[in-house]
Amino acid sequence: MDSTRVTEHPTSFDRPMTGADPTDPRGALMRTPVEPRASGSALPAQGRAGETPPTAGTDSPGAYEHAQPGAEQAAEPDTHRPRPAAEGVPVQPGGVPSAPAAPPGTDRRAAPEPERRTGQPTAPGQPTPMRRDGDRLRFVGAATRRIARGMDLDEIVMGLCRATVPTFADAILVYLREPLPVGDERPTGPLVLRLRRTDRIPAERDTEGGFIPAAQPEPSELEAVGSELCEVRPGSALAEVLRGVRPVFTDTPAARAALPELLGDGREFAVPDGRRAILAPLRGRRRVIGAALFLRGPERVAFEADDLLVAAQLATHSALGIDKAVLYGREAYIADELQRTMLPENLPRCTGVRLASRYLPAAETARVGGDWYDAIPLPGSRVALVVGDVMGHSMTSAAIMGQLRTTAQTLAGLDLPPQEVLHHLDEQAQRLGTDRMATCLYAVYDPVSHRITVANAGHPPPVLLHLGGHAEVLRVPAGAPIGVGGVDFEAVELDAPAGATLLLYTDGLVESRLRDVWTGIEQLRERLAATAQLTGPDHPPPLEALCDEVLDMLGPGDRDDDIALLAARFDGIAPSDVAYWFLDPEDAAPGRARRLARRALARWGMEDLTDAVELLVSEVVTNAVRYASRPVTLRLLRTDVLRCEVGDDVPQLPRLRQARATDEGGRGLYLVNRLARRWGATRLSTGKVVWFELNRG
């Protein structure tokens, strides 16, 4: 039983030591620390229980059966890191005496240490083979820990290369399947391996400050190895080696025949002869996903049989890590796609309002969460502004968010009041599950009346930035979160002056572990006011820049939650650009509508659109008065386009169809579809609105 305790000390090239960690990721030189002993004496071997250890100077072949090369190093105490004595273990008989002091002026590193296995001296700084089984165990343990730390494919492959070179090999080539299969999917097509990464001992090392240069292999032997792509043909030698799964020395007939297929014709001669190369298949959970080729130069000791076990451990852990990285990458991709499809790709262009938005995922979670925002055009040039937050951070939260967002869009299409929208969202959340809760704020902006109606369900209140630079937190009833059930929601109507900016956000912007929500809201209000002062009282800050400035208030600890941000700049529509009439549902209504439209166009100086507007207004009003029982509304809006809206009390939406040659009617919507820039029909709670737009001349 060994009476000493092996400890592992990190080393680097910055501080060369007599004993170096064989698993140093930067490639520390492999030299095992030995205890000081008298010059010329041999290290006594440890015997099994009940056996007498051989004495120094024994000539029998079995005396050093378990000894490793380099055991006869010159005695010199390690002044940098002395080997710690075993705690609580008495010194065994036959201990090693202290080494005598060296004569003054003697260079202890001048004479190279002979390599025991080959009998050749080892150059200073040259990587030496692992001398004991404990060295291999420590190396495998540290190497697998380094490989396991990687989360993506590149990190895992890099961890394998850095842990291997130069401690275990002088160079390594890593081939991976192209493309890599994911999970249980069965790959199609031929097996193609792509050279993913190579690593080798650098050609030169800085020798300043005591750095020890390592002996380098010849460039012609290790640098020219490996082609980028190789196709593994069924039944070939390479296919048989990969199917065998176990690492093999390349001096075996099967492996030697597989090298030309892996490296390319003619390049197999660059692989050193003898047992200086190991070919290790990389097998994942279900199939072979690649191969690794470990190489040692001619000046270094060849691989041993035990090194096949080391290569097998490295290949197994690397392959499982690659499988993990591929699955993690697919999961991240699915989460990314889910989040992207749940949020609006582009915000709509609405009359009288400009919009900007931002979304930031949480810093410590995947790109998936429950925050969302939306802007929904409504009849009458209005727009619904929505922001919500489903509790939790998971794929389930994102799925619930998608269902609530779809429900909100459907309810908005029915032109329900904001409080009714929240009420129906609350019912939908209860149908999805008892623990499905969310906060939501729903606001409707009318650019004609310059008013906004807001209803809240447990969400942080919005902030309104006025044109002069004053920022205020709107007083909106908080309400209960969606999913609680049995709670009435209340809506308030507020002024929305032209030039003002409304900011809707989720709690991730204002709340974190370092501050409460109301402190964050006050900081947000101050940040908006300070930003508005930079552009002056008569010019509001640019909307996109304002969003970026708001997100800059986030500190290092403020990304515990994902963030959704929606900013709306109210431009409004001036009263002089609006014309509004009521028409009785009678036969004379289409003629009266044409005259009113002609006068409005003349007042606005848009006579070039008179013919088209009269024709389209006549067709739409005719369809409305044919079935309406109450007065029909006609409204013209002059913005960047000319918009005409006709409303009635009939909920059925018109449908575009192709009229036959013998039909007397059915061509009104066909004309609208051909002449208008855009057109549509929206159902209201009291009927419907048919609208069309024409480009201004």
Number of C-alpha atoms within 10 A of each C-alpha: 8 12 14 15 11 14 9 12 12 12 20 16 20 11 12 17 18 17 22 23 25 32 31 24 22 15 24 24 29 24 21 20 18 20 17 19 21 16 16 12 15 16 23 18 17 17 14 10 8 6 8 10 14 17 13 14 12 12 10 9 7 10 17 16 9 13 16 16 19 22 18 18 22 20 20 19 18 15 9 11 13 13 18 10 13 13 9 7 11 10 12 12 6 11 10 16 12 14 16 12 10 12 8 6 6 8 9 12 9 8 12 15 18 17 20 16 11 12 11 12 13 20 17 16 17 18 25 21 26 21 17 13 12 11 19 20 12 17 22 23 14 19 25 22 14 19 25 19 12 20 16 17 19 14 18 24 23 19 21 26 25 22 27 28 25 29 24 27 26 25 24 28 21 24 27 23 20 19 13 15 19 16 14 9 7 10 13 8 6 11 18 18 23 20 21 18 16 18 20 22 19 15 12 10 12 10 11 9 10 11 15 18 19 21 20 19 20 13 12 11 18 23 14 13 21 25 17 13 19 20 16 19 14 11 9 13 21 23 16 16 20 23 14 13 19 18 25 23 23 26 17 12 10 16 21 19 17 23 22 19 22 26 22 16 12 11 17 21 15 17 26 18 14 13 18 22 25 24 28 28 29 28 23 21 13 12 16 19 25 26 25 25 25 25 26 27 22 16 15 19 17 20 20 13 11 10 17 18 15 17 23 20 18 22 26 21 22 26 26 20 24 29 23 22 20 19 16 16 16 14 13 15 14 15 19 15 13 18 23 13 11 21 18 14 8 10 15 14 13 16 24 22 21 17 19 18 22 15 17 18 20 18 14 10 14 17 22 26 29 27 34 28 26 22 25 19 19 20 22 21 19 21 24 23 23 23 22 29 29 24 18 16 18 16 18 15 21 24 18 22 26 21 17 24 21 13 17 21 18 14 18 23 18 19 20 14 18 24 22 18 21 26 19 16 23 28 15 17 23 17 11 14 11 11 11 21 22 27 25 27 28 26 23 24 27 23 25 18 15 18 17 20 19 27 27 28 29 18 26 22 23 23 22 22 22 22 19 17 22 17 22 17 17 13 12 20 17 17 19 21 21 29 24 16 15 10 14 13 20 18 18 15 14 15 12 23 18 18 20 22 27 22 22 25 28 27 23 23 24 22 20 18 9 10 12 12 15 12 12 20 20 15 15 21 20 15 17 26 18 14 17 24 16 12 14 13 14 12 14 22 22 11 17 13 11 19 19 12 14 18 16 10 14 16 10 8 11 19 20 17 23 26 24 25 24 22 23 21 25 23 18 25 21 16 12 10 14 15 16 14 14 15 19 16 20 14 11 12 19 23 14 15 20 19 11 16 23 18 14 20 19 13 11 11 10 16 15 12 17 16 11 15 25 18 16 21 23 20 19 22 27 20 17 26 24 11 12 18 14 14 18 21 19 24 17 21 24 21 16 11 14 20 25 24 24 24 28 26 21 18 15 11 14 14 9 13 11 9 13 10 7 6 8 8 9 16 16 20 19 15 14 24 16 10 17 17 14 14 18 15 18 20 21 20 12 13 16 23 24 22 24 22 20 18 13 13 9
